[in-house]
């Protein structure tokens, strides 16, 4: 069967694998379905050889818009390097590095603008899928000091940078019904799949909301990403000194679970077309949900990190001098840069991506990318709105 794009609607092998698990175990939590759909080692969305990111893929991230993104982010990396006393080596770790564009652009900027930093950088791409690693290697084959790992290295002195990583982690889908929490499970139905609502699969779900001191509105659907705080805590344990920079779609908890948000934030992307049905095109479409930055930041604080900034991508890039890229003579290159700057900072698009900075050993300084932003603690844990 083909859809309107002329493509098979799902990965038959992956759908059969999921159906077999359901037959053996009964309906599975949506979180498990999403894990298999995206990360199954052979047939999952990210394991497939198809291009996922870029004009020929399903979605764009900031590094695909322009090299200006990596160059501007490099300025924040350079500041951390200086605050640490310019160590050599200086490790930059990027988990979930996509097609390698951010790494390539940051390193090439450093070679031009900060040659001493470039010589010090050891860039580690944390990637578990062979097909993705091959794409990254094509981008970075000529770059010295670059390596790959299946897991975060220990004892990092430098920066950990993630770009749209946490919003792709599997989430529990929940609703508040008749004043109790229910969870969505996936069962087989009419040759495909459908959702059914049952009691939560883990006590961690009600405990999550209890820790936040809030609940979804009655009959509202919401997502619970238990893996994002757990990932952050594990990453914090690897950071000996430096900064952990997380860029992702998301909100503080009080906005993510606001009473007016009735349908949550779960979305799919297929050939640059957003959708709202994660049970179709199994293994062939991206599935994503916004990040609860309050819980993520709290996990970092509990792991001994300091909260050093929280802002939007537009604010972050602007504070780092993105608009200086427009100070060149008029011409085709200036027009291209204008388009890129607009795309990276557009308030209804990539500009609304949030940026969180957690640090260790930097003395609690406010990093340059967060200059002028509202107080991070108030934005994440208080009643004030963040910028």
Residue pairs with C-beta under 8 A, 6 or more apart in sequence:
1 8
1 9
2 8
2 9
3 9
3 281
5 270
5 271
7 284
8 284
9 280
9 281
9 284
10 280
10 281
10 282
10 283
10 284
11 43
11 48
11 282
11 283
11 284
13 42
13 43
14 36
14 37
14 40
14 43
14 44
14 282
14 283
15 192
15 193
15 282
15 283
17 36
17 40
17 43
18 28
18 33
18 36
18 37
18 186
18 193
18 282
19 188
19 193
21 28
21 32
21 36
22 28
22 186
22 187
22 188
23 188
26 187
27 185
27 186
27 187
27 196
27 198
28 185
28 186
29 172
29 183
29 184
29 185
29 186
29 201
30 171
30 172
30 173
30 183
30 184
30 185
30 186
30 195
30 278
31 170
31 171
31 172
31 173
31 201
32 170
32 186
33 186
33 193
33 278
33 279
34 170
34 171
34 278
34 287
35 170
36 44
37 44
37 45
37 278
37 282
37 283
37 287
38 44
38 45
38 46
38 168
38 170
38 286
38 287
39 45
39 46
39 47
39 170
40 47
40 283
41 47
43 283
44 283
45 52
45 283
45 284
45 285
45 286
45 287
46 52
46 129
46 132
47 129
47 131
48 131
48 283
48 284
49 131
50 57
51 57
51 99
51 135
52 58
52 59
52 286
53 59
53 60
53 61
53 64
53 98
53 99
54 60
54 64
54 99
55 64
58 269
58 270
58 271
58 272
58 285
58 286
59 269
59 272
59 286
60 272
61 98
61 163
61 164
61 350
62 69
62 102
62 163
62 247
62 313
62 344
62 350
62 353
63 69
63 70
63 98
63 101
63 102
63 105
63 163
64 99
64 101
65 340
65 343
65 344
65 350
66 336
66 337
66 340
66 341
66 343
66 344
67 105
67 108
67 109
68 322
68 325
68 337
68 340
68 341
68 344
69 102
69 105
69 317
69 344
70 101
70 102
70 103
70 104
70 105
70 106
70 108
70 109
71 105
71 106
71 108
71 109
71 113
71 325
72 317
72 320
72 321
72 322
72 325
73 102
73 106
73 161
73 245
73 317
73 320
74 105
74 106
74 109
74 110
74 113
74 114
75 320
75 321
75 368
75 369
76 159
76 243
76 245
76 316
76 320
76 367
76 368
76 369
77 92
77 106
77 110
77 117
77 159
77 161
78 110
78 113
78 114
78 117
79 367
79 368
80 158
80 159
80 242
80 243
80 359
80 362
80 367
81 87
81 90
81 117
81 120
81 158
83 362
83 363
83 365
84 90
84 157
84 158
84 241
84 242
84 361
84 362
86 116
86 117
86 120
87 120
87 157
87 158
88 119
88 120
89 120
89 121
89 122
89 157
89 158
90 117
90 120
90 121
90 122
90 157
90 158
91 121
91 122
91 123
91 124
91 153
91 156
91 157
91 158
91 159
91 242
92 106
92 121
92 122
92 123
92 124
92 158
92 159
92 160
92 161
93 123
93 124
93 126
93 152
93 153
93 156
93 158
93 159
93 160
93 161
93 238
94 102
94 103
94 123
94 124
94 125
94 126
94 160
94 161
94 162
94 163
95 126
95 152
95 160
95 162
95 165
95 235
96 126
96 127
96 162
96 163
96 164
96 165
96 168
97 103
97 125
97 126
97 127
97 132
97 136
98 132
98 136
98 163
98 164
99 132
99 135
99 136
99 139
100 125
100 135
100 136
100 137
100 138
100 139
100 140
101 139
102 161
102 163
103 123
103 125
103 136
103 139
103 140
103 143
103 146
104 139
104 140
104 143
106 123
107 118
107 121
107 123
107 140
107 143
107 146
110 117
110 118
110 121
111 118
121 145
121 158
122 145
122 147
122 158
123 140
123 143
123 145
123 146
123 147
124 146
124 147
124 148
124 149
124 153
125 133
125 136
125 140
125 146
125 147
125 148
125 149
126 148
126 149
126 150
126 151
126 152
127 133
127 136
127 148
127 149
127 150
128 150
133 148
136 148
137 148
140 146
152 160
152 234
152 235
152 238
153 238
154 238
155 238
155 240
156 238
156 239
156 240
156 242
157 240
157 241
157 242
158 242
159 242
159 243
159 244
159 245
160 235
160 238
160 239
160 242
160 243
160 244
160 245
161 245
161 247
162 245
162 246
162 247
162 248
163 247
163 248
164 247
164 248
164 249
164 353
165 246
165 248
166 225
166 228
166 231
166 232
166 246
166 248
166 250
166 291
166 296
167 248
167 249
167 250
167 288
167 289
167 290
167 291
168 286
168 287
168 288
169 225
169 227
169 228
169 231
170 225
170 227
171 223
171 224
171 225
171 227
171 266
171 289
172 183
172 184
172 200
172 201
172 202
172 205
172 223
172 224
172 225
172 226
173 183
173 184
173 195
173 221
173 222
173 223
173 224
173 264
173 266
174 181
174 182
174 183
174 184
174 200
174 205
174 216
174 221
174 222
174 223
174 224
175 181
175 182
175 184
175 197
175 216
175 219
175 220
175 221
175 222
176 182
176 215
176 216
176 217
176 218
176 219
176 220
176 222
177 197
177 218
177 219
179 218
181 200
181 205
181 206
181 209
181 215
182 197
182 198
182 199
182 200
183 197
183 198
183 199
183 200
183 201
183 205
184 195
184 196
184 197
185 195
185 196
185 197
185 198
185 201
186 193
186 194
186 195
186 196
186 279
187 193
187 194
187 195
187 196
192 279
192 280
193 279
193 282
194 279
195 279
200 206
202 226
204 226
205 224
205 226
208 224
208 226
208 295
209 215
209 216
209 224
209 257
211 295
211 298
212 253
212 257
212 292
212 294
212 295
214 253
214 254
214 257
215 257
216 222
216 257
216 261
217 257
217 258
217 259
217 260
217 261
217 262
219 262
220 259
220 261
220 262
220 263
220 264
221 262
221 263
221 264
222 256
222 257
222 261
222 264
223 264
223 265
223 266
223 289
223 290
225 289
225 291
225 292
225 295
228 291
228 292
228 295
228 296
228 299
229 295
229 296
229 298
229 299
230 299
232 244
232 246
232 296
232 299
232 300
232 303
232 358
233 299
233 300
233 302
233 303
235 244
236 244
236 299
236 300
236 303
236 304
236 305
236 358
236 360
237 303
239 305
239 360
240 360
240 361
241 360
241 361
241 362
242 359
242 360
242 361
242 362
243 308
243 357
243 358
243 359
243 362
243 367
244 300
244 305
244 357
244 358
244 359
245 355
245 356
245 357
246 296
246 355
246 356
246 357
246 358
247 313
247 316
247 353
247 354
247 355
248 290
248 291
248 293
248 353
248 354
249 265
249 288
249 290
249 291
249 352
249 353
249 354
250 256
250 290
250 291
250 292
250 293
250 296
250 354
251 290
251 291
251 292
251 293
251 354
252 292
252 293
252 294
252 379
252 380
252 381
252 386
253 292
253 293
253 294
253 295
254 294
254 383
255 385
256 265
256 290
256 292
257 292
263 276
264 289
265 289
265 290
266 276
266 278
266 287
266 288
266 289
267 274
267 275
267 276
267 287
267 288
267 289
268 274
268 275
268 276
268 277
268 278
268 281
268 285
268 286
268 287
268 288
269 275
269 285
269 286
269 288
270 281
270 284
270 285
270 286
275 285
278 285
278 287
291 354
293 310
293 354
293 356
293 380
294 380
294 381
296 356
297 307
297 310
297 356
297 358
297 376
297 380
297 381
298 381
300 307
300 358
301 307
301 358
304 360
305 358
305 359
305 360
306 358
306 359
306 360
306 362
306 364
307 357
307 358
307 376
307 377
307 380
308 357
308 358
308 359
308 362
308 364
308 365
308 366
308 367
308 370
308 376
309 355
309 356
309 357
309 366
309 367
309 369
309 370
309 373
309 376
310 354
310 355
310 356
310 357
310 370
310 373
310 374
310 376
310 379
310 380
310 386
311 319
311 354
311 355
311 369
311 370
311 373
311 374
311 386
311 387
312 347
312 351
312 352
312 353
312 354
312 355
312 386
312 387
313 344
313 345
313 350
313 351
313 352
313 353
313 354
313 355
314 344
314 345
314 346
314 347
314 351
314 352
315 355
315 370
315 372
315 373
315 387
316 355
316 369
316 370
317 344
317 345
317 369
318 345
319 368
319 369
319 370
319 371
319 372
319 373
320 368
320 369
322 341
322 344
322 345
323 341
325 337
325 340
325 341
326 334
326 337
326 338
326 341
328 334
328 337
343 349
343 350
344 350
344 351
345 351
354 386
355 369
355 370
356 376
357 367
357 369
357 370
357 376
359 365
359 367
370 376
373 379
373 386
373 387
374 384
374 385
374 386
374 387
375 384
376 386
378 384
378 386
379 385
379 386
379 387
380 386
